[in-house]
């Protein structure tokens, strides 16, 4: 049995996909299949892929441009390996990536998702030499209250958990499909981010200019509300979050969970003078992290972009 199935979606990636594929070929661990799925590219992406002569590379072509979520789910269906590794057409996996992740997954049968740290680069410039979240499984899952806890192209997933529980990427969560996937997988095992850089993550002008900012913001809000509905036991908080009408009722009940308290303050229904004084006299002013506090104070001036 093949140990690792690598899912690599590609759309108009002629300039970078060769380097991405080569980084998989150069892995120190060799028992993998690479599912390169061409999502209706109109450039020379297909020619670049087919120029590689390696029986482990399987070329798959969508009937037109079906977009990322469809393509990822097609990869999940076709994967035959014990583990599924993600890869993007513009990134570079470091040679020991699979070896390190496989070793961890094989020795931790309870782990369902294993990611790594990344190095961010743009052109020839390194933007961040070491980026990502490291901590316990519990702390990584709590991070989902704020944002995705994994860098998507670094992850290795346990195939049987996905297929046995019919877990896949949700087409209703465009541009946050990975965020939603981690929330769906929370109940099936532990999370891990290896504390080493094992992937070079290419930044693009499209990412830098945040072309899909508005859509991502709205979908991420839905992810956070879903997370709270799954993890929060207090009915008042769940009710107010689902109704998008956060009031002091929820603030007072959330004090034992600082991240939740911060989210609620960043999503108040009413940024009034009385709520500003409540922030001070309740003592929450001194509980909240400084950078988050600045964001909350900004809301009292502008009152927009709730996180929930």
C-alpha positions as CSV (number, residue, x, y, z in Angstrom):
1,X,0.0,0.0,0.0
2,X,1.2,3.5,-0.9
3,X,1.8,5.4,2.3
4,X,1.2,9.0,1.1
5,X,-1.1,10.4,-1.6
6,X,-0.1,14.0,-2.4
7,X,-3.0,16.2,-3.7
8,X,-1.7,19.1,-5.9
9,X,-4.4,21.2,-7.6
10,X,-3.1,23.4,-10.5
11,X,-4.7,26.3,-12.4
12,X,-2.6,28.4,-14.8
13,X,0.6,27.6,-12.8
14,X,3.1,27.1,-15.6
15,X,5.7,29.4,-14.0
16,X,5.8,27.6,-10.6
17,X,4.4,24.1,-10.8
18,X,7.6,22.6,-12.1
19,X,9.4,23.6,-9.0
20,X,6.6,22.4,-6.8
21,X,6.6,18.9,-8.4
22,X,10.4,18.7,-8.3
23,X,10.3,19.4,-4.5
24,X,8.1,16.3,-4.2
25,X,10.4,14.2,-6.3
26,X,13.3,15.2,-4.1
27,X,11.6,14.0,-0.9
28,X,13.8,11.7,1.2
29,X,10.7,9.5,1.7
30,X,10.0,7.9,-1.7
31,X,6.7,5.8,-1.3
32,X,4.2,8.4,-2.5
33,X,1.8,9.0,-5.3
34,X,1.4,12.6,-6.6
35,X,-2.1,13.4,-7.9
36,X,-1.7,16.5,-10.0
37,X,-5.1,17.8,-10.9
38,X,-5.3,20.3,-13.7
39,X,-8.3,22.5,-13.1
40,X,-8.9,23.7,-16.6
41,X,-5.7,25.7,-17.1
42,X,-5.4,27.8,-20.3
43,X,-1.6,28.2,-20.2
44,X,1.2,25.6,-20.5
45,X,0.5,24.0,-17.1
46,X,-0.4,20.7,-18.7
47,X,2.9,20.6,-20.7
48,X,5.0,21.3,-17.7
49,X,3.3,18.5,-15.7
50,X,3.6,16.0,-18.5
51,X,7.3,16.8,-18.9
52,X,8.1,14.8,-15.8
53,X,8.8,11.2,-16.4
54,X,8.0,9.6,-13.1
55,X,5.4,6.7,-12.7
56,X,4.5,8.0,-9.2
57,X,3.0,11.2,-10.8
58,X,-0.6,10.8,-11.9
59,X,-2.0,13.5,-14.2
60,X,-5.7,14.2,-13.8
61,X,-7.7,16.8,-15.7
62,X,-11.0,18.4,-14.8
63,X,-13.6,19.1,-17.4
64,X,-13.1,22.8,-17.3
65,X,-12.3,25.1,-14.5
66,X,-14.2,23.6,-11.5
67,X,-12.4,25.7,-8.8
68,X,-10.4,24.7,-5.8
69,X,-12.9,23.0,-3.5
70,X,-14.2,20.7,-6.3
71,X,-10.6,19.9,-7.2
72,X,-9.5,19.1,-3.7
73,X,-12.5,16.8,-3.1
74,X,-11.7,15.0,-6.3
75,X,-8.2,14.4,-5.0
76,X,-9.6,13.0,-1.7
77,X,-11.8,10.6,-3.7
78,X,-8.9,9.4,-5.8
79,X,-6.3,9.1,-3.1
80,X,-5.2,5.6,-2.2
81,X,-2.5,6.3,0.4
82,X,-2.8,5.8,4.2
83,X,-2.1,9.5,4.5
84,X,-3.0,12.5,2.4
85,X,-0.5,15.3,2.0
86,X,-1.5,18.7,0.6
87,X,0.7,20.6,-1.8
88,X,0.1,23.8,-3.8
89,X,1.3,24.5,-7.2
90,X,3.4,27.6,-6.2
91,X,5.0,26.3,-3.0
92,X,8.1,24.2,-2.3
93,X,8.3,21.3,0.1
94,X,11.6,20.9,1.8
95,X,13.2,17.4,1.2
96,X,12.6,16.0,4.7
97,X,8.9,17.1,4.9
98,X,7.2,13.8,4.3
99,X,9.8,11.8,6.3
100,X,9.2,14.0,9.4
101,X,5.4,14.1,9.1
102,X,5.1,10.4,8.4
103,X,7.3,9.5,11.4
104,X,5.0,11.6,13.7
105,X,1.8,10.2,12.3
106,X,3.0,6.6,12.5
107,X,4.0,7.1,16.1
108,X,0.8,9.0,17.1
109,X,-2.1,7.1,15.9
110,X,-4.5,9.5,17.6
111,X,-3.3,12.4,15.4
112,X,-5.7,13.3,12.5
113,X,-3.9,16.4,11.1
114,X,-0.2,17.1,11.2
115,X,1.1,20.5,9.8
116,X,4.4,22.2,9.9
117,X,5.8,25.7,10.1
118,X,6.5,27.6,6.8
119,X,8.9,30.1,5.4
120,X,7.2,32.9,3.5
121,X,8.8,34.4,0.4
122,X,8.0,36.8,-2.4
123,X,10.3,36.6,-5.4
124,X,13.8,36.4,-4.0
125,X,12.9,38.1,-0.7
126,X,12.2,36.1,2.5
127,X,9.2,37.8,4.2
128,X,9.0,35.5,7.3
129,X,11.7,32.9,8.0
130,X,9.6,31.0,10.5
131,X,5.8,31.3,10.6
132,X,3.0,29.2,12.1
133,X,1.5,28.1,15.3
134,X,3.1,25.6,17.7
135,X,1.4,24.2,20.8
136,X,-0.6,21.3,22.2
137,X,-3.5,19.8,20.4
138,X,-5.8,21.6,22.8
139,X,-4.2,25.0,22.1
140,X,-4.3,24.5,18.3
141,X,-8.0,23.7,18.5
142,X,-8.6,26.7,20.7
143,X,-6.8,28.8,18.0
144,X,-9.7,28.0,15.7
145,X,-11.8,30.5,17.6
146,X,-9.7,33.2,16.0
147,X,-8.4,31.7,12.7
148,X,-7.1,28.5,11.0
149,X,-4.5,26.8,13.1
150,X,-2.7,25.1,10.1
151,X,-0.9,26.4,7.0
152,X,-3.0,24.4,4.5
153,X,-0.3,23.3,2.0
154,X,1.7,21.8,4.9
155,X,-0.8,19.4,6.3
156,X,-0.8,15.6,6.3
157,X,-4.2,14.0,7.0
158,X,-5.3,10.5,8.0
159,X,-7.2,9.1,5.0
160,X,-9.4,6.6,6.8
161,X,-10.7,9.3,9.2
162,X,-11.8,11.4,6.2
163,X,-13.4,8.6,4.3
164,X,-15.0,6.7,7.2
165,X,-16.7,9.9,8.4
166,X,-17.4,11.4,5.0
167,X,-15.4,14.5,5.9
168,X,-14.4,16.6,2.9
169,X,-14.0,20.2,1.9
170,X,-17.3,22.2,2.2
171,X,-18.3,24.1,-1.0
172,X,-20.3,26.5,1.2
173,X,-17.2,27.8,2.8
174,X,-15.3,29.3,-0.2
175,X,-11.9,30.8,0.6
176,X,-12.1,29.3,4.1
177,X,-12.6,25.6,3.1
178,X,-9.5,24.5,5.1
179,X,-10.7,26.4,8.2
180,X,-14.0,24.6,8.0
181,X,-12.2,21.2,7.5
182,X,-10.2,21.6,10.7
183,X,-13.4,22.4,12.7
184,X,-15.0,19.3,11.2
185,X,-12.0,17.1,12.2
186,X,-11.8,18.4,15.8
187,X,-13.9,15.5,17.1
188,X,-11.9,12.7,15.5
189,X,-8.5,13.0,17.1
190,X,-5.6,15.3,18.0
191,X,-3.9,18.1,16.0
192,X,-0.1,18.7,15.7
193,X,2.1,21.3,14.1
194,X,5.7,20.1,13.9
195,X,7.9,23.0,15.3
196,X,10.1,23.1,12.2
197,X,10.0,24.8,8.8
198,X,9.2,22.1,6.1
199,X,7.6,24.2,3.4
200,X,8.4,27.4,1.5
201,X,5.2,29.3,1.0
202,X,5.2,31.6,-2.0
203,X,3.4,35.0,-1.5
204,X,1.7,36.4,-4.7
205,X,0.6,39.9,-5.6
206,X,-3.0,38.5,-5.4
207,X,-2.5,37.5,-1.8
208,X,-0.7,40.8,-0.9
209,X,-3.5,42.9,-2.3
210,X,-6.1,40.6,-0.6
211,X,-8.4,40.3,-3.6
212,X,-10.9,38.1,-1.8
213,X,-10.7,39.9,1.5
214,X,-14.5,40.5,1.9
215,X,-15.5,36.9,1.0
216,X,-12.8,35.5,3.3
217,X,-13.9,37.7,6.1
218,X,-17.6,36.6,5.9
219,X,-16.7,32.9,5.5
220,X,-14.3,33.1,8.5
221,X,-17.1,34.7,10.6
222,X,-19.3,31.7,9.8
223,X,-16.4,29.3,10.7
224,X,-16.1,31.0,14.1
225,X,-19.8,30.9,14.8
226,X,-19.8,27.2,13.9
227,X,-16.8,26.6,16.2
228,X,-18.7,28.2,19.1
229,X,-21.8,26.2,18.4
230,X,-19.7,23.0,18.6
231,X,-17.7,23.9,21.7
232,X,-19.7,26.3,23.8
233,X,-22.0,24.9,26.5
234,X,-23.7,28.2,27.6
235,X,-27.0,28.6,25.8
236,X,-27.0,32.4,26.1
237,X,-23.7,32.7,24.4
238,X,-24.7,30.3,21.6
239,X,-28.0,32.0,21.1
240,X,-26.4,35.5,20.8
241,X,-23.6,34.3,18.6
242,X,-26.0,32.5,16.2
243,X,-28.2,35.6,16.1
244,X,-25.3,37.9,15.6
245,X,-26.5,40.1,18.5
246,X,-23.7,40.0,21.1
247,X,-24.6,41.8,24.3
248,X,-23.2,42.1,27.9
249,X,-25.1,38.9,28.8
250,X,-22.5,36.9,26.8
251,X,-19.5,39.0,27.9
252,X,-20.2,38.3,31.6
253,X,-20.5,34.5,30.9
254,X,-17.3,34.3,28.8
255,X,-14.8,35.6,31.3
256,X,-13.2,32.2,31.8
257,X,-12.2,32.0,28.1
258,X,-10.1,35.1,27.2
259,X,-10.1,34.3,23.4
260,X,-13.9,34.0,23.4
261,X,-14.2,37.2,25.5
262,X,-12.1,39.0,23.0
263,X,-14.2,37.7,20.1
264,X,-17.4,38.8,21.7
265,X,-16.1,42.3,22.4
266,X,-15.0,42.5,18.8
267,X,-18.6,41.6,17.7
268,X,-20.8,43.7,20.1
269,X,-24.1,44.7,18.7
270,X,-23.8,48.1,20.2
271,X,-20.6,50.1,20.7
272,X,-22.1,52.6,23.0
273,X,-20.7,54.8,25.8
274,X,-22.3,52.6,28.4
275,X,-20.6,49.5,26.9
276,X,-17.3,51.4,26.8
277,X,-17.6,52.1,30.6
278,X,-18.6,48.4,31.1
279,X,-15.3,47.4,29.5
280,X,-13.5,49.5,32.1
281,X,-15.5,48.8,35.3
282,X,-15.9,45.1,34.6
283,X,-12.1,44.7,34.7
284,X,-12.1,43.2,31.1
285,X,-9.9,46.1,30.1
286,X,-7.1,44.4,32.0
287,X,-7.9,40.8,30.9
288,X,-7.7,41.4,27.2
289,X,-4.4,41.2,25.3
290,X,-3.0,44.6,24.3
291,X,-3.2,44.3,20.5
292,X,-6.8,43.0,20.8
293,X,-7.7,45.8,23.1
294,X,-6.5,48.3,20.5
295,X,-8.8,46.6,18.0
296,X,-11.7,46.8,20.4
297,X,-11.1,50.5,21.1
298,X,-11.1,51.1,17.3
299,X,-14.5,49.4,17.2
300,X,-15.9,51.9,19.7
301,X,-14.9,54.6,17.2
302,X,-15.9,52.8,13.9
303,X,-18.0,49.9,15.1
304,X,-17.6,47.8,11.9
305,X,-16.3,44.3,10.7
306,X,-17.5,42.0,13.6
307,X,-15.4,38.8,13.9
308,X,-18.5,36.8,14.7
